[in-house]
């Protein structure tokens, strides 16, 4: 008797019983709010970072700016080509090849780093490194996150590290020499490699 | 002129339609903007500023080479050969053919001929139940070797620097796993609580990545790079 009264009365006067619907919708809403995470544009989903054991949760610090350098590693058709670089959520560009294109890519990255360096607050290098003009090398309050796919070629990540510390010219000169070390002018030394715990999917 | 909602309120019922509208919009928002991948983590590092273009030493000055422990990672199955040319031929036949990802690598420590094999396939599968064990094996191998190189009585900071020297065409994962293992060893030995905290690492010895021998994808230089890596002690 009570059962039939519970489900029927609204329908009797032409109204649908919305309570079960609201219950379900609330449960789904709660599920998404608790389980999901809002996607972050800087993190392209085509990148699978390598597993490491000492990895820890990233800590955001208000005093520091964070920039993300995404490096792709997939060789599958239709995906962003392996070794391509993307600055934050920008469109990726190719950084590898057997021609000048790779060096153009590295130069582009260094140009972006220069812009960030110029606009950032800075502090004296704790190592007391002297600069040629006098004074101490200035380091920016910037954390550079290198978010490289596990299948990215090692040399690309290393090239990025050398570009960050500004110890090498992004492009070789006319003589074709492949390494031209230089005195750092605008280095970024605070680096984070994005990774994940081995057991986590 | 009275609407349905007015009618419902008059009858003692609350109009639920605006609330359902709001909830549906919220639901739609969460459904479209959420993802269920695992949260990424990071390993922090501080790059050196004093290793750039140092002035050349005076001729009379005796410069002692820095003592380093090399973690060498090369493609698996690479035989010992005599010339760069031979390594180049081996590379052209065994690696460069597909221009894809090199499937297997070998890791050795310093001049020790014992190696551990690193399988790209095993280490790349996210749902591989053995992944944790595989990473643990690599850590154990590196930790055991580092223990042999330990100089008793020397402070952590004065222990030999660890350098990860990886073949430039190999995947980044190998170099990072080796780097991770070296850091976790240092964290254990130095009693550091947090291997990621740069402040705690100031008391630890340096662990770094060797610069690449080849800056660009210059296939001709691969043989020379392999030749050098094979002879690293």
Interface residues (C-beta under 8 A of the other chain):
Chain A: X15 X18 X21 X22 X25 X26 X28 X29 X32 X33 X35 X36 X37 X38 X39 X43 X45 X48 X49 X50 X51 X52 X53 X54 X55 X56 X57 X58 X71 X73 X75 X96 X97 X98 X102 X103 X125 X127 X129 X137 X139 X143 X145 X147 X148 X149 X150 X151 X152 X153 X154 X155 X156 X157 X158 X159 X161 X162 X164 X165 X167 X172 X178 X179 X181 X182 X183 X184 X187 X188 X189 X190 X191 X192 X193 X194 X195 X196 X197 X198 X199 X200 X201
Chain B: X8 X13 X16 X19 X20 X23 X24 X26 X27 X30 X31 X33 X34 X35 X36 X37 X38 X39 X40 X41 X42 X43 X44 X45 X46 X47 X48 X49 X50 X51 X52 X53 X100 X101 X120 X123 X124 X126 X127 X131 X132 X134 X135 X136 X139 X166 X167 X168 X169 X170 X171 X172 X173 X174 X175 X176 X177 X180 X181 X183 X184 X187 X194 X195 X196 X198 X209 X210 X211 X212 X214 X215 X216 X217 X218 X219 X221
